[in-house]
Amino acid sequence: MVVFGFGAHTGIDDVPELLRLVGRADADGLDLVSLSDHPYFGGRLDAYAAVAFVLGHTRRLSAFANVTNLPTRPAPMLARTVTSLSALSGGRVVLGMGAGGLWDRIAAMGVERLSPGAAVAAFEEAVVLIRALSGGGGPVTFHGKYYRVDGIEPAPVPAPPIWTGSNGPKSLAATGRVADGWIPGRAADWRSPRYRESRPVIDAAATAAGREPGDIATIYNLPGRISARPLERTRDGEGRWIGGDVAQWVEELTGAVLEHGAAGFTLFAPGGGTQDETSLRVWATEIAPAVREAVLV
């Protein structure tokens, strides 16, 4: 099934709007809400506190941090967090993973600064360790370069799906080896050079690791306007999707699924923030059902 979600603000001042939107999305049948993870900003909600609260206030909506600020959340504790959330919510959580971006901010929190290569290596170790600490079995001993646990009992709950925000070639290759999904960076879509150049790196690494490349889903962060009337142009001069009316969205997303293998879409406002409530209602009740029906024909 194609996943349809939306991205929401995590500002402390945005709490009433966040709760209203997730309630509406839950009732309207959306699959997922995406929350950013920037713990160094005092005006933002903690991503995992927000994810837990959202899951407790909804019945079917899944939630995830897009993507987890891994350097500030050590992998063994992150494993405990996501398996606990999965148990509490009936499996309605996704683990978004990143190697770390704003390193000046991260280091200011007392976290050791890593080089880009080291950050990717730590990221891959973290995914392996989180899986090992999930799904039951005997005590886990893991001695990596960046993480070490000795005789730790795993949670009986399976690890949630792990989606990465990989960008560079080393990170993309790690996604191919160990992840379940990929969110192309910088809102790149299926027609962008970034996607066309990056996805083969994931596929090659998956094949080399004995995995099926098709098992690694591509889920797009997709900003755009939902208009009442057709737009004359649905893409800008650089080829980026800018939106359209319902029929134009349905045509474009159906093609993305059938011709390019897209597995899901997370809707953002044109500027990258949260869409207005009317647009989200149309996304949930008109666009998502029509695309799902079209790809099944």
N, C-alpha and C positions, 0 to 999 in steps of 0.2 A: 504494500500500500504506500502511496506517495504521502509524505508527511507535510503538513501545513502548520506553520507556527508564526509567531510574531515576536519582535524584539521590544522590550519595555525599558523605560528609564528606571534607574535604581537610586535616584536621589532621595534623601530623607524627606524632602518637601513634596515628593511625588507619591508618597504612600497612598493617599486616598484614591488618586487616579489609577495607580497600579492595581489595587485591590478591586476597583470597579471594572477595569479592563479584563483582568484574569477571570473574574466572575462571569462577565459577558462572554468571553472566549470559551470558557468551559461549557456554558449553556448552549452556545452556538455550534459546538462540535469541532473546534480547533484541537490540534494534537499537542501543541508545544508552546511554551513561553521561554524566551531567551533573556537572561539577565547578565549584565557585564560584571566582571570581577576586578575591581581596582581598590584594594584595601588601603592604599596610601592616601586616598582622598577622603577627608573627614566628613564631607557632605554626602557621601554615598553610603547606602546600606551595605552591610556585609553580604556578599553574594549567597553564601550558603545558609545564613540566617533567613534571607529573603526567600530562597528556594524552599526551605522547610515550611515557612509560613504560608507560601502560596500553595504548596501541596496539601497543607492542612485545611485550606479554604476551598479546595476544588475536589471534584469527583473523578474526572477523567483526564484532565489536562496534565501533561508531563512538563517538567521544568529542568533547566540546566544553566550552568554558568558558561557563557560563550565569550572566552574560554577561561578555564580555571587558571589563576595566577599561581602556577605550580611552585615557583621558588619560595613563596610565602606559606605554602601548605604542604608540609612534608608528606611523601607518598604513603607511609604506613597509616598516618592519621587520616589522610584523604580517603584511603580504602575503608576505614571504619565509618567515616562520614557518609560516603555514598552507599555502602551496603546497608547502613542504618536507615537512610532515607528511602531506599528501595523497599526494605521490609515494612516501614511505616506507611508507605504510599501504595503498596501493591505493585511495585515495579515501575512507577511513573517518574523515573529520573534517568537522565542521560549524563554521562561524564564528559564534559568538554575539556580538552587538554591543550595546553600551550607550553612552550619552553620558557616563556618570559619575554616581555617586550621592553617596558620602560625601566631600564636597569638603574638609572639614577634614582628613581623613586623607590624601586625595590631595595636597593642598597641602603637607602636612607632609613629603612625599617630595621636595619641591623642584619640583613641577609647578605651572606657572602656573594660578592659579584662573580659571575662566571663569564668566561669567554663565550662567544656564540657557539663554537663547537662543543664546549663542555656543557653548555645549557641543553643542547640537543641530546647529548649522550645521557645526561641526567634525566631528561624527559623520557627517553626510551626505557631506561632502567625503571623509572617510576611506573610506566604502563605495565611492564612485566611483573613488578612487585605487587601492584594493585590486583592484578588478575590472580596471582599466587595467594593473596590474602583474602580471596573471595571463593565461594562455592564449596566450602567444606574441605575435608581431607585432614591429613596429619599436620603436625606443627611445621612451620615454614622457617627455614634458615636460608638467608640470602646475603651473600657478601659481594656487593658490587663496588664500583669505584665511588659512587655517590650515596648509596643507601646500604644499610646493613641492619638485618634483623636476625635474632637467634632464637629459634624454637618458639615462634609466635603462632598461636592458634588462629587459623583463618575463620572468617565469618561463614556461616552456613548458607549465606545468600550469594547468588551469582553476582559477578561484577555487572554493572549496567553497560549498555553500549558505550563505546569510547569513540568520540569524534574529536578530531584534532583541527587546529587552526594553522597547520604547517604552511610555510612559505618557501624557505630556502631548500636547496637540493638535499642536504643531509636530513633535514626535518621531514621532507616529503618521503624520502626513502624509509625513514623510521615509521612513518604512517603506513607505508606499504607492508612493512614487516609485522606490525603489532596492533594496528588500530582497526576499528570497524567502520569508520566514516571520516570524511574530510570536508571541511568548510573552507572553500577557497578564500584567500585573504583579499582585503581591499575591495570587497563586494564584486569580485570578478565573477562573470557568468559564463555560460557554456559557449559563447561566441568570442570570448576575450582571449588575447594572446597568452595571458597568465594561465588560464585554464589549459589551453592547448599545449603549452610548454611544460606544465607541471604534472598533469595527470599521467603522462607516460612514465615519469620518474616513479610515481607511486606504483603503477602497474608492473614495471620492471622489477622493483624491489619485492613486491608481493610474489611474483613468479619465482624469483630466486630463492625466496623463503619457503617455497612449496605451497603457497596460498593461491586461491583464485582471485584475480584482480576484481572481478565482478562482485565479490563479497564485501568490498570496501565501498560504501555508499558515498555519493557526493550530495551534500546538502548546502544550498546556496543562501547566503545572506543577501537579500534582494530588496534594495530600496526602489521606490517608485510611486507614482501618483495613480490613484484610481479615480478616473474622471467620469462624469455623467454622460459625456458624449465622446465619440471616437476622436483620437488625436491624429492630426495629419502625419506626424512623425512619432514613432514609438521609441526611437533611439536617437541619441545626440550625435554630434559630428564625430565623436571619437568611438561611436558604436556602442555606447552604454545604454542599457535599457532605462527609459525614463517613465514608462507607464502607458496607460490608455484606458479605454472603457472596459467593461466586463468581457465583451467578446474578444477584444484585442489581447487582454491578459490570458484568457482561456486558450486562444490560438497559440500564443507564444509559449506558455507553460506546457501545453500538451506536446508541442514539438520538442521542448527540452527533455521531456520524459521519454518520448518514443524514439527520437532521433539521436539524443545525446546521453541517455541513461540517467537523467537527473532523478534523485530519490526523494528530494524534499526541498522546501522553500521556507525561509524565515523572512517575513515581511517587515521592512522598516520604512519610515517616512523618507521622502526624497533627500532630506539632509542627513539622514542616518539615525534619526531619533524614533520615537514611538509614533505610529500612525494615529489619526483621530478615530474616535469611536465609530463614526459612520463608515469610514473606509474599512475598518476591521470587521464590521458586521457584513459588509459586502464580500470581503475576502473569505470569511468563514461560511456564509450561507449561499453565496452565488458562485464565486470563482472556484473555490476548493471542490465543491460537489461536481461542478461541470467538468473540471479537469479529471477528477477520479473516474467519472462516467466515460469520458472520451478515451482514456487510456485502456479501458477494459473492453471497448468495442472491438 
